[in-house]
Amino acid sequence: MSATSRLKPRPSLPARTPQAPRLLSAAVVVLLAAVILTDLFSLYAGTRAYYLLDWEGGFAYASMEDWDAADTLYRRAAMFQGQAVIVCGIVFIAWFHRMYRSAVALAPDRLRIGTGWAIGAWLFPVVNLWRPFRIALDMWGVCVPAQAQAPGQPARAAFWPVGLWWGLFTVSGAFNQYTGWMYGRAEAFPDLREATVLLLAADVLDIVAAAAAIHFAVRLTSMLRRHTS
């Protein structure tokens, strides 16, 4: 073999066709639905505790055993919620990372942030308040089709599902932290009743946030599949 043939460059391999992670997408939807189910269970347990804490009526006729049972059920519901959120969060981040890798392969000139940030952005304090949203916007911009506007105006892409998902996600997370702290420090029954009302509102907000996350995940996966099919 001559020196010239040894130095001859190899032909470049064809770029890998980006693919939408269908199984991960389905897992995300199933786990978000599980989060909603635990929220519904928490709503049931919280409503039961609320009526026992009705100072003007129900609590006057409720025994301490009834309240202890209701409080135990409520705390168990919170435990189920926490477990569902942790598992769903891990799978969601894995899906988010796979989606970003596929989007980068689809438009490498438009997405210049390293794919590792699709995971790391969720883990670093302060950065996780805005970087995942920025990455989600970039992915959406690559995949979403532009919609025609009025004559003479440029076509624009609809980004509201990303903003709705992220806004509800961040507000729900902060509100859940606050209401959990309020319930944990409440000692008098009027304080427990007020904290329970806030927890019920947090459960409703969490359900809406999970539904928005399902919409975002399904839409983004569907749009990426159309680009890669």
C-alpha positions as CSV (number, residue, x, y, z in Angstrom):
1,M,0.0,0.0,0.0
2,S,1.5,3.4,-1.0
3,A,1.8,6.4,1.2
4,T,-0.7,8.2,-1.1
5,S,-3.4,5.6,-0.6
6,R,-2.8,5.6,3.2
7,L,-3.3,9.4,3.4
8,K,-6.4,9.4,1.2
9,P,-9.4,10.7,3.3
10,R,-12.3,8.4,3.9
11,P,-15.7,9.4,2.5
12,S,-17.9,11.0,5.1
13,L,-20.7,8.9,6.5
14,P,-24.3,10.0,5.7
15,A,-25.8,12.1,8.5
16,R,-28.2,10.1,10.7
17,T,-31.8,10.9,10.0
18,P,-33.4,12.5,13.1
19,Q,-36.2,10.6,14.6
20,A,-38.9,11.5,17.1
21,P,-38.7,9.4,20.2
22,R,-42.2,7.7,20.0
23,L,-41.8,5.4,23.0
24,L,-40.5,8.1,25.3
25,S,-43.2,10.5,24.1
26,A,-45.9,7.9,24.9
27,A,-44.2,7.3,28.3
28,V,-44.3,11.0,29.0
29,V,-48.0,11.3,28.3
30,V,-48.8,8.2,30.4
31,L,-46.8,9.5,33.4
32,L,-48.3,13.0,33.1
33,A,-51.7,11.3,33.1
34,A,-50.6,9.5,36.3
35,V,-49.7,12.8,37.8
36,I,-53.2,14.0,37.1
37,L,-54.7,10.9,38.7
38,T,-52.7,11.5,41.9
39,D,-53.8,15.1,41.9
40,L,-57.4,13.9,41.6
41,F,-56.8,11.6,44.5
42,S,-55.4,14.5,46.5
43,L,-58.4,16.6,45.7
44,Y,-60.7,13.8,47.1
45,A,-58.6,13.5,50.3
46,G,-58.3,17.3,50.6
47,T,-62.0,17.8,50.2
48,R,-62.7,15.2,52.9
49,A,-60.3,16.9,55.3
50,Y,-61.8,20.3,54.5
51,Y,-65.3,19.3,55.5
52,L,-64.0,17.8,58.7
53,L,-62.3,21.2,59.4
54,D,-65.5,23.1,58.9
55,W,-65.4,25.1,62.1
56,E,-69.1,26.1,62.0
57,G,-70.4,22.7,61.2
58,G,-68.7,19.5,60.4
59,F,-65.8,19.6,62.9
60,A,-68.1,20.1,65.8
61,Y,-69.4,16.6,65.2
62,A,-66.2,14.9,64.0
63,S,-64.0,12.9,66.3
64,M,-60.2,13.2,66.5
65,E,-60.0,9.7,65.1
66,D,-61.9,10.9,61.9
67,W,-59.5,13.8,61.6
68,D,-56.4,11.6,62.1
69,A,-57.7,9.2,59.4
70,A,-58.4,12.1,57.0
71,D,-55.0,13.7,57.6
72,T,-53.2,10.4,57.1
73,L,-55.0,9.9,53.8
74,Y,-54.1,13.4,52.7
75,R,-50.5,12.9,53.5
76,R,-50.5,9.6,51.7
77,A,-51.9,11.4,48.6
78,A,-49.1,13.9,48.8
79,M,-46.6,11.1,48.9
80,F,-48.1,9.5,45.8
81,Q,-48.0,12.9,44.1
82,G,-44.3,13.4,44.9
83,Q,-43.4,9.9,43.6
84,A,-45.4,10.4,40.4
85,V,-43.7,13.8,39.8
86,I,-40.2,12.4,40.4
87,V,-40.7,9.5,37.9
88,C,-42.4,11.8,35.4
89,G,-39.7,14.4,35.7
90,I,-36.9,11.9,35.0
91,V,-38.7,10.5,31.9
92,F,-39.7,14.0,30.7
93,I,-36.1,15.2,30.8
94,A,-35.0,12.1,28.9
95,W,-37.6,12.8,26.3
96,F,-36.6,16.5,26.2
97,H,-33.0,15.6,25.6
98,R,-33.9,13.1,22.8
99,M,-36.2,15.7,21.1
100,Y,-33.4,18.4,21.2
101,R,-30.9,16.0,19.7
102,S,-33.3,15.3,16.9
103,A,-34.0,19.0,16.4
104,V,-30.3,19.8,16.3
105,A,-29.8,17.1,13.6
106,L,-32.7,18.6,11.7
107,A,-31.4,22.2,11.8
108,P,-27.8,22.3,13.1
109,D,-27.4,25.8,11.8
110,R,-30.2,27.1,14.0
111,L,-29.6,25.3,17.2
112,R,-26.1,25.9,18.4
113,I,-26.5,25.2,22.1
114,G,-24.9,21.8,23.1
115,T,-27.3,18.9,23.4
116,G,-26.1,18.3,27.0
117,W,-27.8,21.5,28.0
118,A,-31.2,19.8,27.4
119,I,-30.4,17.8,30.6
120,G,-28.1,20.2,32.5
121,A,-30.5,23.1,32.1
122,W,-32.9,21.4,34.5
123,L,-30.3,20.7,37.1
124,F,-28.6,24.0,37.8
125,P,-30.3,26.5,40.1
126,V,-31.3,29.8,38.6
127,V,-30.4,28.5,35.1
128,N,-33.4,26.1,35.4
129,L,-35.7,29.1,35.6
130,W,-35.2,30.1,32.0
131,R,-32.9,27.8,30.0
132,P,-35.3,24.9,29.5
133,F,-37.9,27.4,28.2
134,R,-35.3,28.8,25.8
135,I,-34.4,25.4,24.5
136,A,-38.1,24.5,24.2
137,L,-38.7,27.6,22.2
138,D,-35.8,26.8,19.9
139,M,-37.1,23.3,19.3
140,W,-40.6,24.5,18.6
141,G,-39.3,27.1,16.2
142,V,-37.5,24.4,14.2
143,C,-40.6,22.2,14.0
144,V,-43.7,24.4,13.9
145,P,-45.1,25.4,10.5
146,A,-45.5,29.1,9.9
147,Q,-49.1,30.3,9.8
148,A,-50.3,32.8,7.1
149,Q,-51.3,36.2,8.4
150,A,-53.2,39.1,6.8
151,P,-52.1,39.9,3.2
152,G,-48.9,41.8,3.1
153,Q,-47.7,40.5,6.5
154,P,-45.0,37.8,7.0
155,A,-46.1,34.4,8.2
156,R,-45.6,33.7,11.9
157,A,-45.4,30.6,14.0
158,A,-47.6,30.0,17.0
159,F,-45.5,29.7,20.1
160,W,-48.3,30.0,22.7
161,P,-48.3,26.2,23.7
162,V,-44.7,26.6,24.9
163,G,-45.4,29.7,26.9
164,L,-48.6,28.2,28.4
165,W,-46.8,25.0,29.4
166,W,-43.8,26.8,30.9
167,G,-45.9,29.5,32.7
168,L,-48.2,26.9,34.3
169,F,-45.3,24.7,35.2
170,T,-43.3,27.4,37.0
171,V,-46.3,28.9,38.7
172,S,-47.6,25.5,39.8
173,G,-44.2,24.5,41.2
174,A,-43.8,27.7,43.2
175,F,-47.4,27.6,44.5
176,N,-47.1,23.9,45.5
177,Q,-43.9,24.8,47.6
178,Y,-45.8,27.6,49.3
179,T,-48.9,25.6,50.1
180,G,-47.0,22.6,51.4
181,W,-45.1,24.9,53.7
182,M,-48.3,26.5,54.9
183,Y,-49.9,23.1,55.6
184,G,-46.8,21.9,57.4
185,R,-46.7,24.9,59.8
186,A,-50.4,25.1,60.5
187,E,-51.4,24.0,64.1
188,A,-54.7,25.6,64.9
189,F,-57.8,24.2,63.0
190,P,-58.6,27.5,61.3
191,D,-55.1,27.6,59.9
192,L,-55.4,24.0,58.8
193,R,-58.6,24.8,57.0
194,E,-57.1,27.8,55.2
195,A,-54.0,25.8,54.2
196,T,-56.2,23.0,52.9
197,V,-58.1,25.4,50.7
198,L,-54.8,26.5,49.2
199,L,-53.7,22.9,48.7
200,L,-56.9,22.2,46.9
201,A,-56.3,25.2,44.6
202,A,-52.7,23.9,44.1
203,D,-54.0,20.5,43.0
204,V,-56.3,22.1,40.4
205,L,-53.5,24.2,39.1
206,D,-51.2,21.2,38.9
207,I,-53.9,19.3,36.9
208,V,-54.1,22.2,34.4
209,A,-50.3,22.4,34.2
210,A,-50.0,18.6,33.5
211,A,-52.6,18.9,30.8
212,A,-50.7,21.8,29.2
213,A,-47.5,19.7,29.4
214,I,-49.3,16.8,27.6
215,H,-50.4,19.2,24.9
216,F,-46.9,20.6,24.5
217,A,-45.3,17.1,24.3
218,V,-47.8,15.7,21.9
219,R,-47.7,18.7,19.6
220,L,-43.9,18.9,19.5
221,T,-43.5,15.2,18.9
222,S,-46.1,15.3,16.1
223,M,-44.5,18.2,14.4
224,L,-41.0,16.6,14.5
225,R,-42.4,13.4,13.1
226,R,-43.9,15.3,10.2
227,H,-40.4,16.8,9.5
228,T,-38.6,13.4,9.6
229,S,-41.2,11.1,7.9
